[in-house]
Amino acid sequence: MVDAVDAQASLEGVLKDEILRMYQEIADDPTAEFHFFHGREAAELFGYAPDVLDTVPEGAVASFAGVGNPHLRADIQPGETVLDLGSGAGLDAVLAARRAGSGGRVIGVDMNPAMCRKAEANAAAAGASMECREAPMEKLPVDDGSVDIVISNGVINLSFQKRRVIEELYRVLRPGGRISITDIVSGKQLSQNIVNDPKLWAS
Ligand SMILES: C[S@@+](CC[C@H](N)C(=O)[O-])C[C@H]1O[C@@H](n2cnc3c(N)ncnc32)[C@H](O)[C@@H]1O
């Protein structure tokens, strides 16, 4: 039993390092080769309007690494408090901040400090305001019942503790709050060589 716990802890550590490395690479050099869609091509594929993308800083669009478009169902209203789980380079956070307006608030959470600073800088350059908190999504630095809506794009699949993440989302949501996430789900049990490959898990 102790061996299994130790093995999981060590796999989690390796996975965390790989996630930090891979998303840092997308942020630093979005033109590099990745084996998944990213950047403007991915955003347009997922229904982000080209004319809207034109109004967002190039860095946020080029380093976009989502798997869908949580805004299609989010219906963010002026004045709402939005939590963007795993805010990355900030494309989703910028769009959320525009919808929430000056009376609203966007809190990003990302475990990568460089991503957090990048998202805040991209938001400021877009004339929007967001605050990014460096933290793991499994332990959100957000008060109970303080959020109107959670958005997230391709992030929860990266966690080893998905149930814990969902519990955290329900803790921070106010009664009647909403969740609009796009993510990856497999209908089949993945083979062990995929599960144990940090590169595949991280992407
Ligand atoms: C797929 S990107 C998010 C895309 C983003 N919404 C956008 O607009 O480009 C994934 C982000 O989740 C972050 N992340 C991955 N695992 C995390 C964890 N356990 N806790 C917090 N952030 C995490 C990564 O650092 C990365 O910035």
The ligand as a MOL file (V3000), in Angstrom:
LIG
                    3D

  0  0  0     0  0            999 V3000
M  V30 BEGIN CTAB
M  V30 COUNTS 27 29 0 0 0
M  V30 BEGIN ATOM
M  V30 1 C -4.6670 24.1980 -21.4530 0
M  V30 2 S -3.8850 25.5720 -20.6470 0 CHG=1
M  V30 3 C -5.2150 26.6650 -20.3370 0
M  V30 4 C -5.6880 27.4480 -21.5370 0
M  V30 5 C -6.1960 28.8250 -21.2370 0
M  V30 6 N -7.5490 28.8050 -20.7640 0
M  V30 7 C -6.0700 29.7880 -22.4090 0
M  V30 8 O -6.9240 30.6770 -22.5520 0
M  V30 9 O -5.0990 29.6690 -23.1710 0 CHG=-1
M  V30 10 C -3.4930 24.7840 -19.1750 0
M  V30 11 C -2.9810 25.6350 -18.0080 0
M  V30 12 O -3.3150 24.9280 -16.8040 0
M  V30 13 C -2.2550 25.0600 -15.8890 0
M  V30 14 N -2.3080 23.9180 -14.9690 0
M  V30 15 C -2.0730 22.6190 -15.2690 0
M  V30 16 N -2.2120 21.8490 -14.1720 0
M  V30 17 C -2.5300 22.6900 -13.1500 0
M  V30 18 C -2.8180 22.5080 -11.7620 0
M  V30 19 N -2.7590 21.2880 -11.1900 0
M  V30 20 N -3.1350 23.5790 -11.0300 0
M  V30 21 C -3.1800 24.8350 -11.5850 0
M  V30 22 N -2.9200 25.0740 -12.8900 0
M  V30 23 C -2.6110 24.0160 -13.6720 0
M  V30 24 C -0.9900 25.0760 -16.7420 0
M  V30 25 O 0.0790 25.7020 -16.0670 0
M  V30 26 C -1.4530 25.8340 -17.9850 0
M  V30 27 O -1.1450 27.2060 -17.9110 0
M  V30 END ATOM
M  V30 BEGIN BOND
M  V30 1 1 1 2
M  V30 2 1 2 3
M  V30 3 1 2 10
M  V30 4 1 3 4
M  V30 5 1 4 5
M  V30 6 1 5 6
M  V30 7 1 5 7
M  V30 8 2 7 8
M  V30 9 1 7 9
M  V30 10 1 10 11
M  V30 11 1 11 12
M  V30 12 1 11 26
M  V30 13 1 12 13
M  V30 14 1 13 14
M  V30 15 1 13 24
M  V30 16 1 14 15
M  V30 17 1 14 23
M  V30 18 2 15 16
M  V30 19 1 16 17
M  V30 20 1 17 18
M  V30 21 2 17 23
M  V30 22 1 18 19
M  V30 23 2 18 20
M  V30 24 1 20 21
M  V30 25 2 21 22
M  V30 26 1 22 23
M  V30 27 1 24 25
M  V30 28 1 24 26
M  V30 29 1 26 27
M  V30 END BOND
M  V30 END CTAB
M  END
